[in-house]
């Protein structure tokens, strides 16, 4: 009887647990067992070969060689894409020596139903790290609204790489915690004592929500490496997924093999949200360092390098579409602030003078109006220079102060134009009239004497 009860309990737990559904791969000839079928080069200079002796599964794989510094390779059209689903794009890559600069997968989204016309957006997996072993790269993404098809691309930069088992499939997150069986209320009998029926035997949760997962689309957002006195260094991370992630036993590290031990942390981050954590002890160098985000297996997920720092300032990511960071005012657990460093100086030339214009650092359109001030250029009375400057941080009684404009670096633009002198034309008319009058008098005098 006891064995039957145990069997029923196990069967009940199995039925209650959510089993991951089978995901259908949308890529045809995904392992190149049928040669080059369904695949095409996206640049004529790419060398596309089928190998018979290296494969993750089966007997074949694809070797792609591209000697250009731009990303080229082979691609395949993927149909029946739905913007309401989440997709996992994955594949195996093996680099060939000398290692290429990059090797990765790219998904290009299209609004058309056959991947024709212009691509709407492209998204890349992490690049393969320098190694001669097979390594898996993957990306989990929701297509933008209105997307109906895609192209999966296998890309290489300046070198050769082998690709195998390319997948584009619906992503169904694995269930970590099954719904526990209902607990029945004890039946009171036996002179007021609680008697449990066999179905009320307490059960133990056989699954744990602390199982580490190596998520994709997790980025370093902001780092505070040079804190004010009494503050701690901290790192902010952004979850670019449409679901909650639990970063259990992940790590933050500085430059690889730099001597210090990685700092372990755990964070729960909401979809499309930020979360930061303080480092217990200092890790980063003020004069420059590398910041690396590692998963629970200490595999690098994101990194960036900075040169020098300023006390009380942070380094924030400019955009999650790029790897650029800049110095900014700290914005812990919030959207990053504007950059403090200006962009490189540009020169505007003319036939009359040379003006050096320092552009302001990454400024969006001002929320209030801008004002302009006229100023002579090189003391030339016929040329005036117009300064345009945001007015939201300047007092009204200072808006006509030229010295204030000269001191400001956040000038939005400069142009100059020739000042038209209307009086010169009138003077010419007056002079012409005088000359004609004089000629008239001379002619009349000559006629009189004749």
ROFI-973718 format. One record per residue (C-alpha): residue number from 1; x, y, z; residue in three letters. Coordinates in steps of 0.2 Angstrom, whole numbers, plus 5000, padded with zeros to 4 digits. Layout:
! residues N
n	x	y	z	res
NUM	X	Y	Z	ALA .
...
This chain:
! residues 450
n	x	y	z	res
1	5000	5000	5000	UNK .
2	5014	5012	5004	UNK .
3	5022	5009	4987	UNK .
4	5006	5013	4978	UNK .
5	5004	5030	4988	UNK .
6	5022	5035	4984	UNK .
7	5019	5031	4965	UNK .
8	5003	5041	4965	UNK .
9	5012	5056	4973	UNK .
10	5026	5055	4960	UNK .
11	5014	5053	4946	UNK .
12	5004	5068	4953	UNK .
13	5019	5079	4953	UNK .
14	5024	5074	4936	UNK .
15	5007	5079	4929	UNK .
16	5007	5096	4938	UNK .
17	5024	5101	4932	UNK .
18	5025	5111	4916	UNK .
19	5035	5102	4902	UNK .
20	5044	5113	4890	UNK .
21	5035	5111	4873	UNK .
22	5044	5106	4857	UNK .
23	5050	5121	4847	UNK .
24	5050	5119	4828	UNK .
25	5066	5125	4820	UNK .
26	5062	5137	4805	UNK .
27	5079	5135	4797	UNK .
28	5080	5123	4782	UNK .
29	5096	5113	4780	UNK .
30	5101	5119	4797	UNK .
31	5116	5107	4799	UNK .
32	5122	5108	4780	UNK .
33	5119	5089	4778	UNK .
34	5111	5094	4761	UNK .
35	5126	5105	4756	UNK .
36	5123	5123	4752	UNK .
37	5104	5120	4749	UNK .
38	5093	5135	4755	UNK .
39	5109	5146	4759	UNK .
40	5116	5160	4748	UNK .
41	5131	5172	4749	UNK .
42	5127	5190	4753	UNK .
43	5143	5196	4746	UNK .
44	5152	5189	4730	UNK .
45	5169	5189	4738	UNK .
46	5164	5177	4752	UNK .
47	5171	5159	4751	UNK .
48	5157	5146	4755	UNK .
49	5163	5128	4758	UNK .
50	5155	5112	4765	UNK .
51	5166	5102	4776	UNK .
52	5165	5083	4778	UNK .
53	5176	5081	4793	UNK .
54	5170	5094	4806	UNK .
55	5153	5094	4813	UNK .
56	5144	5096	4830	UNK .
57	5131	5084	4824	UNK .
58	5130	5073	4808	UNK .
59	5144	5074	4796	UNK .
60	5144	5091	4788	UNK .
61	5147	5109	4792	UNK .
62	5149	5126	4783	UNK .
63	5166	5135	4782	UNK .
64	5164	5154	4778	UNK .
65	5179	5165	4774	UNK .
66	5178	5183	4772	UNK .
67	5194	5194	4771	UNK .
68	5185	5211	4772	UNK .
69	5184	5221	4787	UNK .
70	5165	5222	4785	UNK .
71	5153	5208	4791	UNK .
72	5149	5196	4776	UNK .
73	5144	5178	4775	UNK .
74	5129	5168	4770	UNK .
75	5110	5170	4774	UNK .
76	5094	5161	4772	UNK .
77	5076	5168	4772	UNK .
78	5065	5163	4787	UNK .
79	5046	5163	4784	UNK .
80	5031	5163	4796	UNK .
81	5038	5175	4809	UNK .
82	5026	5182	4822	UNK .
83	5029	5198	4832	UNK .
84	5019	5190	4846	UNK .
85	5031	5176	4849	UNK .
86	5049	5176	4857	UNK .
87	5062	5167	4847	UNK .
88	5079	5160	4851	UNK .
89	5092	5162	4838	UNK .
90	5107	5150	4841	UNK .
91	5121	5141	4832	UNK .
92	5138	5133	4834	UNK .
93	5154	5142	4829	UNK .
94	5172	5136	4827	UNK .
95	5185	5148	4823	UNK .
96	5200	5145	4811	UNK .
97	5217	5151	4814	UNK .
98	5222	5165	4812	UNK .
99	5207	5169	4821	UNK .
100	5195	5181	4813	UNK .
101	5190	5198	4821	UNK .
102	5172	5193	4823	UNK .
103	5161	5178	4819	UNK .
104	5143	5178	4825	UNK .
105	5124	5176	4819	UNK .
106	5113	5190	4814	UNK .
107	5094	5190	4813	UNK .
108	5087	5203	4801	UNK .
109	5068	5207	4803	UNK .
110	5057	5211	4788	UNK .
111	5039	5218	4788	UNK .
112	5036	5209	4771	UNK .
113	5030	5191	4771	UNK .
114	5045	5185	4760	UNK .
115	5060	5195	4767	UNK .
116	5059	5207	4752	UNK .
117	5062	5225	4753	UNK .
118	5072	5235	4766	UNK .
119	5076	5226	4783	UNK .
120	5067	5234	4798	UNK .
121	5080	5230	4811	UNK .
122	5095	5218	4814	UNK .
123	5101	5210	4830	UNK .
124	5117	5200	4833	UNK .
125	5122	5186	4845	UNK .
126	5137	5188	4855	UNK .
127	5153	5186	4845	UNK .
128	5163	5169	4847	UNK .
129	5178	5171	4858	UNK .
130	5195	5167	4851	UNK .
131	5196	5148	4853	UNK .
132	5198	5133	4842	UNK .
133	5184	5124	4850	UNK .
134	5166	5123	4846	UNK .
135	5156	5136	4855	UNK .
136	5138	5140	4855	UNK .
137	5131	5158	4853	UNK .
138	5113	5162	4855	UNK .
139	5101	5177	4856	UNK .
140	5083	5178	4863	UNK .
141	5072	5191	4855	UNK .
142	5054	5197	4852	UNK .
143	5052	5203	4834	UNK .
144	5046	5221	4832	UNK .
145	5028	5224	4829	UNK .
146	5023	5221	4812	UNK .
147	5037	5209	4807	UNK .
148	5032	5194	4796	UNK .
149	5048	5187	4790	UNK .
150	5067	5187	4793	UNK .
151	5084	5182	4787	UNK .
152	5097	5172	4797	UNK .
153	5115	5177	4793	UNK .
154	5131	5168	4797	UNK .
155	5144	5182	4797	UNK .
156	5163	5183	4798	UNK .
157	5175	5198	4798	UNK .
158	5192	5196	4791	UNK .
159	5195	5178	4793	UNK .
160	5187	5160	4793	UNK .
161	5175	5151	4804	UNK .
162	5165	5135	4804	UNK .
163	5146	5135	4807	UNK .
164	5134	5121	4812	UNK .
165	5117	5118	4819	UNK .
166	5109	5135	4815	UNK .
167	5092	5137	4824	UNK .
168	5078	5150	4824	UNK .
169	5064	5143	4835	UNK .
170	5051	5149	4847	UNK .
171	5058	5151	4864	UNK .
172	5048	5144	4878	UNK .
173	5056	5147	4895	UNK .
174	5058	5131	4905	UNK .
175	5047	5130	4920	UNK .
176	5057	5129	4936	UNK .
177	5044	5128	4949	UNK .
178	5029	5117	4946	UNK .
179	5012	5121	4955	UNK .
180	5012	5111	4971	UNK .
181	4998	5099	4975	UNK .
182	4983	5106	4985	UNK .
183	4984	5103	5003	UNK .
184	4968	5095	5010	UNK .
185	4961	5101	5027	UNK .
186	4964	5088	5040	UNK .
187	4948	5078	5045	UNK .
188	4945	5079	5064	UNK .
189	4939	5063	5071	UNK .
190	4946	5050	5083	UNK .
191	4941	5060	5098	UNK .
192	4946	5077	5091	UNK .
193	4963	5071	5085	UNK .
194	4968	5076	5067	UNK .
195	4970	5060	5055	UNK .
196	4978	5063	5039	UNK .
197	4973	5053	5023	UNK .
198	4986	5045	5012	UNK .
199	4983	5060	4999	UNK .
200	4988	5072	5013	UNK .
201	5006	5066	5015	UNK .
202	5017	5082	5015	UNK .
203	5028	5083	4999	UNK .
204	5044	5092	4997	UNK .
205	5047	5105	4983	UNK .
206	5058	5095	4970	UNK .
207	5063	5110	4960	UNK .
208	5072	5126	4965	UNK .
209	5070	5144	4958	UNK .
210	5088	5147	4962	UNK .
211	5094	5137	4947	UNK .
212	5106	5149	4937	UNK .
213	5102	5153	4919	UNK .
214	5114	5162	4907	UNK .
215	5102	5174	4899	UNK .
216	5105	5184	4883	UNK .
217	5102	5203	4881	UNK .
218	5109	5207	4898	UNK .
219	5120	5223	4897	UNK .
220	5131	5234	4907	UNK .
221	5122	5250	4908	UNK .
222	5132	5261	4920	UNK .
223	5148	5259	4931	UNK .
224	5153	5271	4946	UNK .
225	5172	5267	4948	UNK .
226	5178	5283	4957	UNK .
227	5165	5286	4971	UNK .
228	5165	5301	4982	UNK .
229	5172	5299	5000	UNK .
230	5160	5288	5010	UNK .
231	5152	5280	4995	UNK .
232	5155	5263	4986	UNK .
233	5158	5258	4969	UNK .
234	5143	5251	4960	UNK .
235	5137	5243	4944	UNK .
236	5121	5245	4935	UNK .
237	5114	5231	4923	UNK .
238	5100	5232	4910	UNK .
239	5088	5218	4906	UNK .
240	5083	5221	4887	UNK .
241	5071	5206	4888	UNK .
242	5052	5206	4889	UNK .
243	5052	5195	4904	UNK .
244	5059	5195	4922	UNK .
245	5077	5188	4924	UNK .
246	5085	5181	4940	UNK .
247	5104	5183	4938	UNK .
248	5109	5171	4952	UNK .
249	5127	5169	4956	UNK .
250	5133	5180	4941	UNK .
251	5150	5190	4943	UNK .
252	5157	5207	4940	UNK .
253	5176	5207	4936	UNK .
254	5189	5219	4930	UNK .
255	5202	5216	4917	UNK .
256	5204	5197	4913	UNK .
257	5218	5189	4924	UNK .
258	5221	5206	4933	UNK .
259	5224	5198	4950	UNK .
260	5208	5202	4959	UNK .
261	5194	5190	4961	UNK .
262	5177	5192	4952	UNK .
263	5163	5199	4963	UNK .
264	5148	5187	4964	UNK .
265	5131	5195	4965	UNK .
266	5112	5190	4962	UNK .
267	5099	5202	4955	UNK .
268	5081	5201	4949	UNK .
269	5078	5213	4935	UNK .
270	5061	5217	4928	UNK .
271	5058	5218	4909	UNK .
272	5067	5232	4900	UNK .
273	5073	5239	4917	UNK .
274	5088	5243	4927	UNK .
275	5095	5236	4943	UNK .
276	5111	5241	4952	UNK .
277	5122	5233	4966	UNK .
278	5136	5240	4977	UNK .
279	5153	5232	4978	UNK .
280	5158	5227	4995	UNK .
281	5176	5232	4992	UNK .
282	5184	5243	4979	UNK .
283	5188	5234	4962	UNK .
284	5191	5247	4948	UNK .
285	5206	5258	4945	UNK .
286	5203	5276	4944	UNK .
287	5216	5279	4930	UNK .
288	5208	5266	4919	UNK .
289	5201	5248	4919	UNK .
290	5190	5235	4911	UNK .
291	5173	5231	4917	UNK .
292	5166	5214	4913	UNK .
293	5149	5205	4916	UNK .
294	5151	5186	4918	UNK .
295	5137	5173	4920	UNK .
296	5137	5160	4933	UNK .
297	5149	5150	4923	UNK .
298	5161	5165	4922	UNK .
299	5158	5167	4904	UNK .
300	5159	5185	4898	UNK .
301	5142	5192	4893	UNK .
302	5147	5211	4891	UNK .
303	5162	5222	4894	UNK .
304	5169	5239	4891	UNK .
305	5185	5248	4894	UNK .
306	5188	5266	4901	UNK .
307	5203	5277	4901	UNK .
308	5204	5288	4917	UNK .
309	5189	5293	4928	UNK .
310	5183	5308	4938	UNK .
311	5178	5307	4956	UNK .
312	5159	5307	4958	UNK .
313	5156	5304	4940	UNK .
314	5150	5287	4931	UNK .
315	5152	5279	4914	UNK .
316	5135	5276	4906	UNK .
317	5131	5267	4890	UNK .
318	5126	5279	4876	UNK .
319	5114	5267	4868	UNK .
320	5110	5249	4869	UNK .
321	5112	5248	4851	UNK .
322	5131	5251	4852	UNK .
323	5145	5248	4864	UNK .
324	5149	5266	4867	UNK .
325	5150	5273	4885	UNK .
326	5153	5291	4891	UNK .
327	5156	5301	4907	UNK .
328	5140	5307	4915	UNK .
329	5132	5312	4931	UNK .
330	5127	5296	4940	UNK .
331	5109	5290	4937	UNK .
332	5109	5274	4948	UNK .
333	5094	5263	4944	UNK .
334	5087	5275	4931	UNK .
335	5089	5279	4913	UNK .
336	5107	5286	4909	UNK .
337	5110	5305	4909	UNK .
338	5118	5315	4895	UNK .
339	5136	5314	4891	UNK .
340	5148	5327	4900	UNK .
341	5162	5326	4887	UNK .
342	5160	5336	4871	UNK .
343	5161	5328	4854	UNK .
344	5176	5332	4843	UNK .
345	5178	5349	4837	UNK .
346	5173	5353	4819	UNK .
347	5179	5367	4808	UNK .
348	5168	5378	4797	UNK .
349	5178	5387	4783	UNK .
350	5173	5402	4772	UNK .
351	5181	5413	4760	UNK .
352	5182	5427	4773	UNK .
353	5186	5419	4789	UNK .
354	5188	5403	4799	UNK .
355	5177	5399	4813	UNK .
356	5180	5384	4825	UNK .
357	5164	5377	4832	UNK .
358	5163	5366	4848	UNK .
359	5148	5355	4847	UNK .
360	5139	5352	4863	UNK .
361	5138	5334	4870	UNK .
362	5124	5323	4864	UNK .
363	5110	5335	4867	UNK .
364	5092	5332	4863	UNK .
365	5080	5346	4857	UNK .
366	5078	5359	4871	UNK .
367	5062	5359	4880	UNK .
368	5062	5378	4880	UNK .
369	5066	5390	4866	UNK .
370	5084	5395	4861	UNK .
371	5090	5413	4859	UNK .
372	5102	5420	4847	UNK .
373	5115	5434	4848	UNK .
374	5123	5443	4833	UNK .
375	5142	5447	4834	UNK .
376	5154	5454	4822	UNK .
377	5167	5442	4814	UNK .
378	5185	5448	4814	UNK .
379	5179	5466	4816	UNK .
380	5172	5465	4798	UNK .
381	5157	5477	4798	UNK .
382	5149	5467	4784	UNK .
383	5149	5450	4792	UNK .
384	5139	5445	4807	UNK .
385	5140	5428	4817	UNK .
386	5124	5421	4825	UNK .
387	5126	5411	4841	UNK .
388	5111	5399	4845	UNK .
389	5111	5393	4863	UNK .
390	5099	5383	4874	UNK .
391	5089	5395	4885	UNK .
392	5083	5384	4899	UNK .
393	5099	5386	4910	UNK .
394	5101	5405	4906	UNK .
395	5093	5419	4916	UNK .
396	5082	5431	4905	UNK .
397	5093	5446	4910	UNK .
398	5109	5437	4904	UNK .
399	5102	5432	4887	UNK .
400	5110	5447	4878	UNK .
401	5127	5445	4886	UNK .
402	5140	5441	4873	UNK .
403	5153	5437	4886	UNK .
404	5142	5423	4893	UNK .
405	5140	5415	4876	UNK .
406	5159	5415	4873	UNK .
407	5161	5406	4889	UNK .
408	5148	5393	4886	UNK .
409	5152	5376	4877	UNK .
410	5135	5371	4874	UNK .
411	5132	5382	4859	UNK .
412	5120	5372	4847	UNK .
413	5126	5381	4831	UNK .
414	5134	5395	4823	UNK .
415	5132	5403	4806	UNK .
416	5137	5420	4799	UNK .
417	5131	5430	4784	UNK .
418	5135	5446	4775	UNK .
419	5127	5462	4781	UNK .
420	5119	5471	4767	UNK .
421	5123	5490	4766	UNK .
422	5107	5498	4759	UNK .
423	5115	5515	4759	UNK .
424	5128	5511	4746	UNK .
425	5115	5509	4732	UNK .
426	5107	5526	4736	UNK .
427	5123	5534	4736	UNK .
428	5127	5527	4719	UNK .
429	5110	5533	4712	UNK .
430	5113	5551	4719	UNK .
431	5130	5551	4712	UNK .
432	5124	5546	4695	UNK .
433	5110	5559	4695	UNK .
434	5123	5573	4699	UNK .
435	5134	5567	4684	UNK .
436	5119	5568	4672	UNK .
437	5114	5585	4679	UNK .
438	5132	5591	4676	UNK .
439	5132	5584	4658	UNK .
440	5115	5593	4655	UNK .
441	5121	5610	4661	UNK .
442	5137	5608	4650	UNK .
443	5127	5604	4634	UNK .
444	5115	5619	4637	UNK .
445	5130	5631	4639	UNK .
446	5138	5625	4623	UNK .
447	5122	5627	4613	UNK .
448	5120	5645	4621	UNK .
449	5137	5650	4614	UNK .
450	5135	5642	4598	UNK .
